[in-house]
Amino acid sequence: MLTFKEKVSYGIGRLGSSITMDMADLFTGYVYYAFFGLDKDPFLAFLALAIGKIVIAFTSYFSGYISDRTQTRWGRRRPFVIIGAPLLAIAFFFLYSPHLIISLLGFENEPMIVFTYLIIVNSIYQGTYGFLLTPFQSWMPEITTETERLEISGYQNTVNLIAFIIGAGFAFLLPGILGGSAEELDLDTTNNIFTTLTNKQVLTIILPMIIGFFALLVIIFFLPSIVGIKAKEVFIPQPNIREELNIVFANKNYISWTITRGFLSVALSMTMGIVLTWIDRALYFTGIIEYLLFGISLLGVVFCGFIFWGKFGNKQGKTKSYIYSAVWMAVWMPFTLVVGQIEIISLLFPTLLQAIIFVIFAGAGVSGFYLLPYAIVADIVEEDERRSGESRAGMYYGFESIPLNFFQVIGYLIVGYLLQENFPFDIPTLPIFTDWQGHTYSLGLIVWGPLASIFILISVIIFWKFVNADPLRES
């Protein structure tokens, strides 16, 4: 049994790291494409992000397995948190500092150098995230009882919501801070917010300060769990990896859920990767107020969605909650074909208003995806422990990361293809589209929504037919 202080200490642990991951998923591809020299090769930017997801897949799996086998005076999971938190903070800071490091080496304006830098630093960041978070999440079933788990999951969901509000909020705010629409940005002109600084100075001074602050939060919010949790862990004999994998694969409910979540992850990674470029290049946002209003609308509806889907799930079960939220999201995503693209509608309703209406309706479904997965997996882990008498939380949480991150690789590669206007070796690309205002961009910037809906609906079908999301309620 945990004390209230220990529950809160564990529940808030992910806040700093979740903020950085939300910012990384939304902002990294965009900023390297728009500001750091990969504007002619967006596919390279998203290829580097895809490689990072492959790295996190394997580090998550092996850190979960190794932490199951680890026995130290500080326990199994705590050493991974002690080592991983500062490493993650450092890697996150350097992820957004290529202009500082590369210029010191004298390799400015060389896309392949930027691409190589992004591969290396993003892989370190993603790998460290898996090294840290899988053991940390695997800690929960071993230090809590079933009755405590829902309460702590509630704290984590609240923390995830706060992290999303902060991380996504700053991700939507930063393009405006950096000077508005990157397509026409002159780095040598005075920034419209920091009136005494040029846009280049904002990029090299203000951005590292903001990123450094969030990097520091990673360490700060893991400290209470490192220091404050005294609960005794439930130790099990060192497992055999082949036997453990056989047990995991034999759990059809878990495998079906992993595949379900994987297809939804394709849609989510596509959305996270392209949305900033969409509002920048297709909707043509030009000022910080537009980015801010769009971000506030998204965050507000996600917050309300958390409350709604939480209450709905408690009454109707996780199965109905997941299906309804995912279908709702799938219905609204194809409207990217319409938002800002029809002249008569845009003359009556400004593009910003259309975008806000779209994000309000589509965002209501996104919140369900963020709310449910932790509780569903925790229930599956608990059900397996009741049946087998052994705790293998690290294996379950670690294995899950491999297929999920490979699905996200698919999403990032799709985004890179959708944005790329010219490939070498005559690889076919999507046509260049001209909207009613005369702006030109890849057709991919408006067709990504319907493509995301296809993956969402596939996930719903698999979930509906094969997944039991409420095994403890039934037992």
Summary of the structure (lengths in Angstrom):
residues: 475
radius of gyration: 22.1
end to end distance: 22.4
largest distance: 68.8
contacts: 1726
relative contact order: 0.15
helix: 78%
strand: 2%
